[in-house]
Amino acid sequence: EDPPIWYCNSCGRVPDAYLGKSLAHEAQYLRRLNQLRAMARGGELEEVRPQLEGLASEIARGLGPTHFLNVQVLDVLACTCASHAREMMHGEQMASTPGFQHSLERPWKLRQQAASAGVRAA
């Protein structure tokens, strides 16, 4: 049985050599996305946000801005920003706790980033 032939709406048949590279890039980006998801679940929200932005930009350049992985990254970014904003709102109430470190970001700015990422994903 022959492997499927891939077509692009803009440029026609996708050459096998290009398809192999694209699939390799997809696998690499997916591994990075899964690592960042795990970091976000582990509470590393502030560290993950810029990495998600960077990954979204890389995928948009390498695979296209509407690629399904880019949509997933932007969805994770929106959730991460919203979670970080909620955490900061709670943290402002906990500011007297020893060892508390206040982020330079503001909750409204994080909610704005969440909305922007959500719109870009849509």
BELBEL-V668542 format. One record per pair of residues at least 4 apart in sequence whose C-alpha atoms are under 6 Angstrom apart, sorted by the first residue. I is the first residue (numbers start at 0). J is the second residue. D is the distance in whole Angstrom. If there is no record, write none. Layout:
i=I j=J d=D
i=I j=J d=D
This chain:
i=5 j=12 d=6
i=5 j=13 d=5
i=6 j=11 d=5
i=6 j=12 d=4
i=6 j=13 d=5
i=7 j=11 d=5
i=25 j=29 d=6
i=38 j=43 d=5
i=39 j=43 d=5
i=39 j=44 d=5
i=55 j=69 d=6
i=57 j=61 d=6
i=58 j=62 d=5
i=58 j=69 d=6
i=59 j=63 d=4
i=59 j=64 d=4
i=70 j=120 d=5
i=73 j=116 d=5
i=73 j=120 d=5
i=75 j=79 d=6
i=77 j=113 d=4
i=77 j=116 d=5
i=77 j=117 d=6
i=80 j=109 d=5
i=80 j=113 d=5
i=81 j=110 d=6
i=81 j=113 d=6
i=84 j=106 d=4
i=84 j=109 d=6
i=86 j=90 d=6
i=90 j=94 d=6
